Structures are given as structure tokens and as C-alpha cells.
Amino acid sequence: SNSPEKAGYIITANLLNYKNGKIYPVNPKISEVLGLKVYPSILDIPEDVDLAVVTVAAQNVPEILGECARKNVKFAIVVAQGFSDAGKEGEALQKKIDEIVMQTGLRVIGPNSMGIINASNSLITTFVPIPNLKVGDIALIAQTGVFCGAGLIWLLSFNFFGLSKSIDLGNKCDVDDAELLEYFLEDPDTRFIFIHMEGVKDGRRFFDVARKVSRKKPIIVLKGGRTDEGARVVASHTGSLAGLENVYNAAFKQAGILRVNNLEELLNLIQALKFSPLPKGDNVAILTFSGAFAALLTDLCVENGLKLAKLSDETLSKIRNLSPPYVNISNPVDIWPAVMVKGAENVYPVVIDALLNDPNVDSIIVFQGFSRFFPEFWGLNPRIILKHLDRVVEKPLILSTIGEPLTVDELNEVTKLFNEKGVLFYQSIDAPIKVLNQLRQYKIYLDRVERKEV
């Protein structure tokens, strides 16, 4: 199409960035688009075609796919909605696609698919402009377009999220999650795999493949349809059966799959998997500026299956030497009285170093208040900790703040500095606990794999 608001035009514009092949627009009504010759039919293209992106209305898709098969096209992406997501008439149309796939060997992604992105060679078949595409090591498998469009744009705004490939499977009439997992297992560009899932076609095959992949590369799943109401929305959206949540949860655990409930949790977990060591045990040390938050963080630890570490005598002695005599030193460590007497510069380095060296401590959470208007003597500034951290940590160390929020640019700058030391940074009270629980569960799974128990 020559209309800038139409999917075909935007897809063609995105494809102009692809340098490893030729682009052949097809439309019987026009002769040129964006400086490219337009062919009346795919059968009129004089050269071989590897991939067809089909943007016609649903009722015309079977005919176009039939032409693709006659042209010996290997793969097709079907963008249109109106198939198994749209009642009996749509289901009949999708069955026609199934028949073409079975009879010809043409492989189909979709229908109802946003398309694919290969960041390494700038192949973008989506109908959403991606202005800040950043090459990275995270693969994205989605069952809806928003994760390959607006959702992806948001994720890419954070410096540690870079894309290897993304695929919107849509209604999954042919290519499905299990097949893509097998591909990403061998893909050298991919270290982490994120799946947005509404349902699976072949549950047994998916979980068998996932179990094999998760031993080498972490798999994170965000599943829609957790509630009965959500499952009904899923059925009307992509025609998938969301299934029973307890069955999915048990299968995810057995396959070593990490589950998140929103994109913020995904970002938090991605940061942790990329930069933090895995915890060797459940024992957590909490360093906080507030007794009230010490109690809240303790509750969250217990609720998430973690334990408060019993600090060694050496660690307790070092903290007592910095604190007023009236302070009862234990875990969680309320560092505020010591800071008021000695100053942050003289307290944080000693306490954090003691906790990092304590054999009873498997993970550390440092929770602070933060505002640019706080006196520097208080040390409630992420950079104070970074200033005195002279090594890459060998156990999870998470700094979390409450108070004045950072802008995305500021957050990227601070997070990058911490990540270089293996330290995680969040602006949340519960994110550190949830992340530690997931890192611990993944470590337990990998240990079981090593012992050949799974």
C-alpha cells in the first residue's frame, strides 16, 4: 500500500533496513511503493522467494497462501485477524490454512501475527515502527502483537534489555513455542528466552523441550488467562485454551521455567539473570535504614520461602563496633543509628564487606530511602555504596530504594554502574525478594539437573 498508515506500507518501510536480501512488494492495484517495483502477484516475481508477509484480509489469505506454495515459498507470516479468534467462520478459514500447510509443506507463522524481528540483520516484518532496536541476547516469543510492538519498545528503553529475535506466533496454526525453543537452544545470539503465553498446542512436547532448553538457557514465561475471566478473554483473543493454572504451575516448576506476572517482573528478573550470581542457599541478610521496613522485608522473605541468615560472630562484632551501645544488632541490620554516629562513608563499606565475607549469608539486600535533598552525610544515595564497592560480588547483592524515583535515563546510568559489579538495583520493596526467590528456585533446578534427578 502507498498509505503510510496501512500495515503493508509500514512493513515495507521496516524491511528497507534489511541488507541481506531483496524485497518484492505485491499489490495488483499499484506499481511502486517507497521506490520499489510492485508486482501484481507473487507468481509474477521473477526470482525465488524465501519469506512472504501476507497482509491481505482474512478471507483472501488461503488463496494467497496457495500461490505462495506454487511459488515454492518456504515460509509465510499471516498478519490478518479473523480466524480461530473469530468464531466458526474464522475457524473454517484457519482449517483451510492447516490443509495448505499439510499438503504443501509451506511453514506458516500466525495467523493474527505481528511478525518477526531479527535484530542481528535488521529483518523487521512487523507493522509497528521500532525506533530504538537494540541488539542483545534476549529472544522473545509472543502470542500477541503488543509484545512485539509497544511492549518491546518499552522494554528496549532499559539499557540491559537487548533483543536477539522476536516472533509473534499469533494463533499458532503451524509453528509453535516448542519448535522455537529448539531453535533458540542452538541460536548463538540468544542467552535468555522470554515467552508470552496464552496456551500451548501440544503440552507434553512443549514441556519436554523446555526441560531440555532450561538447562542451558533460562526460560521466563508471562502467561495470560490465570483467572477464569482471563481465560475467557484469551479464548476470544487468539482462540487458545488457557487451561488450569495449577497444572501450568506444576509443569513450569518441573521444567525449570521461571514465571512472572507482568513486564516489570520480567525486567527485574532479566537484570538478575544477566548480572547476578545465583544464590547457593536460602539465607538472606537484610541491611536497612528503617526498623519498620526491616519487618516488612522479613515478612516478604518468609512468604517467598527464604530465611534470615544467622550472622557470624565476626560480622556481628564489626557492626557493633560501629553502632551506639543501645542498639541490639541482629538480622535484619538497622544501619541508621550507626550512620547517624559515624556517617555513611564509614559504615556502609565495613558492613557490606562483612556480609559479603560471612559464610552464613547467601544473599544480601540493602534497602535505602533516597532523595536528592537528603544530606550526603546520611548516605541514602545509591552512589555511596557503589563508591566503596571495590570488587565484583560473588553472591547476590541487591540495592533497593524507596523515595524519589529516578528517570529512565538516570535509572539506566545507575543500574549500569551497579551491574558492572554484579550488583542489582531496583526501586521497589518487594522486587528484591521476588527476584531472590526465583534465582534460588532456578539454582535448585540446575543442581537437580547436575545430580541427574530431572
N, C-alpha and C positions, 0 to 999 in steps of 0.2 A: 504494500500500500504506500501511496505518497502522502498519507495523512499522518503527521507526526504523533498524533495521539493513539494511533492504532498499533496493536501488538506487532503486526508484521513489520512495520516501519522501525519500531524500537529494536526489535530483534536484529534486523538488518544492520542498524546503526551499531549495535553492540558487536556484531560479527566483523565489522570493519577493522576491529583491533586484532583479529586473528590473523597470524602471519604464516601459518603452516599449511594453508590450503586455499582453494578458490571458493567464492560464494556465487551461487546461482539463484537469484530471486525468481519466483514463479508466480505469475498472475496473468490470466488471459486478457485483462482489461487495460493494462498499461505496458509501456515498452521500456521504461527506465525508472530507476529509483536510486537516489544517492550516488549517481554516476555509474551505476551498474546496469548492464543489459538485463531485461526481464524476459523470461521465456513463458510462452503460453501454457506449457505443460512440462512436467518433469521428464516426460518421454522425448521432449524436443531438445533437451540438453545434450550436447554432442559428446561429452566426456562421462566417465564413471562418476557415480555419486556415492559417498560413504554414509552420509547422515542427512536425513530430511527432517526439518522442523515444520510440522503441519499446524497451521493456524486457522484453517477453514472452520465453518460451523459444523456442529456435531453430525448432522445428517449427511454431510458430504465427506466425512472422514473415511468411511470404508472404501469409497471409490478411489480416493487419493492414495490410500494405503495399497490398494490393488495395483495402481500404477507404479508405486514405489517398488512393489515386489517384481513387477515385469521389468523394471529398470535395474533389477538386482541390487537395490539399495540394501545395505547391511542393517542399518539402524534408523528408527524413526521416533521422534518425540511428538506426542499429540497434546496440544495445548488446550483444546476446547473442553468445556464442561458439557454436561447433559448426557451422561452415560449411566453407570450404576449408581451415580449420585442423584439421579433424576427420575426415579420411578420405573415402571415396566417398559415404557418405550425406550428409555435410556439403557436399560439392561439389555434389551434386544439389540440395540446398536453395539453395545460392548461385546455381545456374543459374536457379532459379525467380525469385530476386530480379532477376537480369540480364534475364530476359524481361519482368518488370513494368516495369523501367526503360526497356527498348527500346520497349515497346508503349504506355506512358502518358506518358513524359516526366518522371515523378517522379525527382528527383535524390536519391541516397542516399549518405550517409557511413557507412562500415562495410562489412559487419557487424564485430563484435568491436571496437567503438569506445567509448572513454571519453566521447567527445562533444566539445563546443566551448566555448571561453570567449572572450567579447568584453569585455575589461576596461573599455573606454570607456563601455559602457552596462550593465555588470554582468550580462550574459547568460551564465549558467553552467549548462550541461546535464550536467556530469559528476556521477558518483555518489561523488565524494570531496569533503569539505568543504575549501574553500580559505580558511583563516583570515586570511592576510596578503596578499591580492591587491593588487598594486601596479601602478598604471597606468604604462606605459612605452612604449618604441619597438621592442621585440623581438617578432617573430612566431615561433611555434613550430609546426612541422608534424611530427607524430609518427606512428609506425606501431605504437605500443603505448601502453597506458593509463598506465604508470608515469611517463612524461614529462609527462603532463597531471595527475598526481596527486602522489605522494610526491616525484618528481624535481623537479617545478615548485615545490613548497613549499620544497624545499631551495634551489633557485636564487633564489627570491624573498627568501630571508633575507639576501642580499647587496644592499647599497644601490644598486649601479649596474645591477642586473638588474630591469627593469620590463617588464611584458607588454603588448603591444597585443592580440594574439589568439593562441589556441592551438586546434589541430584535431588530434584523433586519427583518422587515416584507417582504422585497423584493417586489414581485408583488401582494401581499395581495390576494391570491386566496381564502383564508378562514379566518384565524384570522386577525383582523384589529385593527386600532387605538382605536376605541370606546371600544372594548372588553378589550383591555389592560388598558385603562383609568379606567374602572370599577374595574379591578384587583388592580391597583396601589392605588386607593382610599382606599382600605381596607388593603393594604400592610403596616405593621408596620415599615418596613425598609426604606420606601420611604417618603420623605417630599417634594421633588420637582420633577417635571416631565418635561423633555425636549423631544420635538418631532421634528425630521427632517421629513418634509412632502413634497411630490410631488403632491399628490392628495388624495381625500377621496372617499371611495366606497359608503357610504351612508351619505351624508352631514347632513341631518336632525338628524339622530341618533347620529352622532359624536358630533354635537354642543349641543344637548340636554344633552348628557353625560358630555361633557366638562363643561357646565354651572354648573352641579352638583358638579363636582370634584374641579373646580377652587375656590369654596367657602371654601374648606378645604386645598387644596394644590395648590400652583402656577403651572400653565402650561405655558411653554415657547415654542414657535414654530419658527423654521427656515424653511421657505418654499422656495423650488426651483420653477423655472418657473414663475418668476414675470413678465418677458417680453415675447413678442410673440416668440422671438428667443429661450429664455429659455424654454418656454412651449413645443416647438418642440423637444428640447433635452430631456426633461422629457418623452415625448411620446415614443422616441426611446430607452430610458434607462430602464424604468420599465413598459412601456405601460400604464401609468396613464394619465388622463386628468387633466392638471394643473388648468384650469378654469380661470374665470375673477378675477383679483386682487381686484377690488373694492368690489366684493361680499365677498371674503375671509376676507378682512379688516373689513367690517361691522360685519360679523359673529364673528370674533375674539373679537372685542370690546364688542359685546353683551354677549359673553360667558366668559368674563374676562380673555381671553388668551393674554399673552404678546408676542409680535413678535420681533424677532431680525433678522438681515440681514447677520450675519457672526458669526464665533466662538468666535472672540474677544468680540463682544457684548454679547454673551451668557455668557462668563466668568465674564464680568463686572456685568451683572445682577444677576448671581448666587451669587457672593460675596455680592451684596447689599441685596438680599432677605434673605440670611443666617444670616447676621450680623447687618444690619441697621434697626432702627425703621422706620416705614412708616411716611411720612410727613403728618401733619394734615391740611396743606394748601399749596397754590402756592407760598408763599412769600420766596424769596431766598436772603440771604446775601452773598456777594462775597468779599473775602479778598485776595488781590493780591499784588505782588511786582512790578507790571508794569501797568501804565495807559493805554498802548496800549492793553494789554491783558484784562484789565477791560472792554474796549469797545467791544472786540471780545466775551468775555463771556456774556456780556449783550445782544448782538445780538442773541447768541445761546439760551439764556433763553427765550427771546421773541418769537423766531422761534419755540420753543418747548412748548409754552403755559404756561410758568412760568412768575412770576412777580418779580421785585426787591422790597425787603421789605423796608418799611419806618422805619428806625431805631428810637428807642425811644430816648427821650431827655437824659435819663441817659446813654445810650450806646454812643451817640454822645459826651457827656461830657467826658466820660472816655477816648475815643480815642483822643479828642482834647488835653487833659492834657498830652498826650504822644508825640504829633506832634508839629513840628515847627509852629509858628503863621501864616505863609503864606499859609499853606495847608488848602484847603476847604474840610471839612470832610463830606462825604455822602456815599451812597451805589451805586456802589462798593467802598470799602475802599482800597485806595492805602497806604499800610503799609510801603512802602520803606522809605519815609522821617523820620518816627518815628524810624525805625530800625537804620538808619544812625546816629541819635542823641542819642538814648537810648540803642541800642543794642537789638538783638533778644530776649535775656534772659529776658529782662524787658518789652517787648512789646507783644509778641505773647500770653503769658498766660493771660494777662489782657484783650486783645481784644477778644480772643476766648471765654473766660469766660463770657464777656459781651454779646456776640452774643448768646451764649447758654442760657443765662438767659433772653434775650429780648423776651417779649411775641409777638412782631410783626414779629419775624423771625421764619419761619417753617423749613428751611433747610440752611445749611452753606457750601459754597465751599471755600476752601483755596487753592489758586493756587500759586506755587512757581517755581523758577528756581533752578536747582540742579547741582552741580559738586563737586567732592571731592577736587577740587583745590580752591574753594571759601573760603575766610576767615570765620572762625567759628563765628566771630562777626556778620556777615550778617544773620546767622541763616537759610540760604537756604538749610536746611538739614531736611529730614522728622523726624529724631530722636529728633530734638529740640522741635518740637510740642509734640511728644509723652512724652518727659521727664516731661512736665508740665501739662499733662492731668491726673488729679487725680481721675477720675470717669468714669463710663460707661455712654455714652451720651444718652439723651432721645429724641433727634431729629437728623435727618440725618446730619452727619458731614463728608465731603469728602475732603481729601487731594489729590491734583493732581499736578504732577511735569512735567516740561519740561527741557531738557538739557541732561545730561549724563545718558544714560539708565542703569538700573540695570540688572545684570544677573538673570536667573531664580531662582537660589539659593538665591541671595540677595533679590529679589522681594518676594519670599516666606517668608523669615525671617522677612522683614519689614511689609509685609501685615499681617502676623500672629500677630505681636505685636499690630498693629492698630486694627485689628478685635476684639481682646480681649476687647477693649474699646468700641466696637460698631462703630468704625471709618472705613471708606472705603479708599482705596489707589489705585490710578491709575496713569499711566504715559501717560497722554493724556489731551488735552484741551477740547475735546467735550464729552468724556466719562461721566464725572460727570453730565452734563446737560441731556444727553440721559437717564442715569440711574434715575435721579430725576424725569424726566417726566414719566417714566414707573412705578416707585414706586408710584407716585401721582395718575396715572390712576388706578392702582390696588387698592389703598386706596379708591378712589371714587367708584369703583365697589363693594368693600366689604361693604362700607357704604350703598350703594343702596340695597345690599343683606340684611343688618341688618334692613333697613326700609321696606323690603319686596316689593321693587319696581321692582325686577327682579326675 
